[in-house]
Every structure is written in C-alpha cells, then in structure tokens.
C-alpha cells in the first residue's frame, strides 16, 4: 500500500529540490513543525520514538520510492524522529504546497484518514512486539498519554493484555508512588 501511495505522489516531486544526508543524520525530530514532505530516492530512513524508560520504538523504516512520515502531512508537528539508517537522497516539497496539490476532494480526505490509521497501526504493532506489560504500558502512555476515566479496559485491549493484568500493573505503580 505504501509503494502504491508513493507512486501516486511521484508527480508532486518531479521538479522538487533534492537533499543528501549521511547515515546517522537526523531529518527531523519529534515535535518539529511539519514544513516539508520527503520522497525518498535512495537509502533508508527510520521513524523512531524515544520512550521514557530510555528505550526506543521503530515505527517504520522508509525505503526508496516511499514518502517519509506521510501521515505528518496532516499534522502540525512530527510524531517521531526520522533518522537516516544509510546515506540518503530525497526530494522535498513544502507541506502546504502538497496539501494544495491534493485539494479537498473526498479522495484527499480518505488519504488523510488512512494516513492517520497507518500511523496508529504502526505504533500498535511496535507496542505489541514488546514482551513485558510494563514496557507496553509505558510505550502506550508515551504515544497517547493517559486515557480518559473509565477507558483503561480499552488500553488493556489495545496493548494486548487482560484488564486484570493491567490493573495489577497500575496498582503496582501506585504502590511505588
């Protein structure tokens, strides 16, 4: 699905300026304002989020032909760090130009919704890969913040644990104060 979406984006980047980065370079940091969208020509860029325990979630690794953090086109700030895993060559266009290019068609609205869903699913997959309940809960809270009162059962389902197991973990944390 990502490659198909990227092929649809290619016309928007035909005459876009290019930029080269080295392995380990940072394309953007979590919380940076979304100013540009990036079409990856060569290399790999990992989308990562630092966790409060010092760990890190890799949400996605974009490769050639893909858009780096496409979901951020509809956000005010980036949701993760973009770190070059290899030397990278990419094209860039202002996000506002791309939103204008897409217009307000039902297809553009559907694309924005799909991008948000992909972002949420990537985060969930990475959380479900964590072994310990405490790590899953930390990752969830880092990504989403605390739930509304009465929504802890939904959190348990979202992180793939039973509600009683989650409540035991919450009680343990309250006891550690």
N, C-alpha and C positions, 0 to 999 in steps of 0.2 A: 504494500500500500504506500509506503513512504517513497519508493522509487517512482511509482506512477505519479504521485503528487509532485515529486521533484521534476519529472518530465514536463508536467503542466506548468511549472514555474520557469523552466528554461527560457522561454521568450522574454520574460521580465529581466533576465540577466545577460542578454546577448551583448549589449554595449556597456555593461556595468564595469566600473573600475575594479581591478584585481589587487589583491594584497597577498603577500607571502609571510608566513610565520614559521618559526623553528619549533622543533619538538620541545615541549615543556612550556611554550609561550601561552599566555592567557589571552583568549579572545574577548571574554567579558567575565565579570564576577556577579554572583548573586546579588540582586538588589540594584544593579546598574540600570539606568534608564534605557528603555528599548529605543534605539535610534536607527539601527540598521538590521536588515535580514541578510544572511550569508548563505551563498550557494557554493558548496564545496566542490572544487575542481579536482584536487589531488590531496591525498592524506586522510587522516582520521582525527576527529575532534570528539572528546569525551565530555558528556554533560554530567557533572558531578555536584553533589550537595554534601557539604560538611555537616556532620552530626554533632550534637552537644557532647557526646562521650569521646570525641576525637576521631571517631570512625568516619567513613565516607560511603555514600551511596552513588553508584554509577547508574544514572537514569537511562542513558542511551549513548551509543558510540556512532556518530555520523560518519559515513564514508563518501567517496566520490559520487557526485550526482545528487547528493542529498542536501536538504536545507538544514542548517544548524539551528536547532530550537525554534522550529516553525511556529509552535504554539505561542511563543513570545510576541509574535506579530500583533496579537490582540491584547497584550498586557502592557502595563505602564513600566514595569520593571522586570528584569530577568529573574527566573525562578531557580537558577543554579549557576555554577561556574562552568565555563567552556574552556577546556584545557587541550592543547594540541598533543596528541599521542605520537605523532610523526611530524615531519616537515609538512607544511600545508600551503596550498594555493587555493584562494577562494575569491569569489566575486561578491560585491556588496552593493546594496541599494538602500536608500532611506526607507524606513518602515512606513512612513506616511505616504510616500510615492507608491509603495506596493498596496497599501490599503486603498488608495485612489484607483490603482490599476484594477483591483478586484471589484471595486464598486460596491453596491448594496444589493446585489441580486440574491435570490434565495440560495443559489449555489455558494456564494461567498459566506452567507450566514451559516450554511451547513458546514462549510470548511472550517469556520471559526469554532463551531461546536465540536466537530470531530477532532480538531487540534487540542482542545481542552480535554476531551476524553482520552486521547492518546497520552497526554501529559499525566493525567491521573492514573491511567493503567500502567504506565512505565514505573511510576512511583510505587504502585501497589505490588507489582511483580518484584521489585527490588526489596521491598519490605518483607514479602513472603519468603524470600530467599534467606533471610536472617534466621538463625536457629533458635536463639533464646527469646522468650516472650518479652523480657525486659528490653532487649535490643529493638524488637519490633515496635514496642510501645514508644520508646524514645524516638525512633525514626518517624512514626506516625505523628507524634506531638511536634517534632521539629518541622515536618512538612505542613501540618494542618492546624497546629495549636490545639488547645483543649476543646473538647466537644461541648455543645450546649447541655444544660442539665437534662438528665434522663437519656442521653444518647450514647452512654458507654457501651450498651449492648451492640449498637451499630459499629462502634470502634472494634469490639471483640471480633465481630464477623469480618470486618474489613481487614484486620491483621491476621485472620485465620486461627483464632484461638476461641475456646469456650468462654462464655460470660463469667462462670465461676472462677476460671483460671485468671482472667483479667482482674476480677475483683480482689482476688488474693494478692496479686501483684500491687494493686493500688493500695491495699491495706498495709502491705509491707513497706511501701514508700512513705505512707503517712506515719508509720511507726518509726521510720528512720529520721523523719522530720526534717 
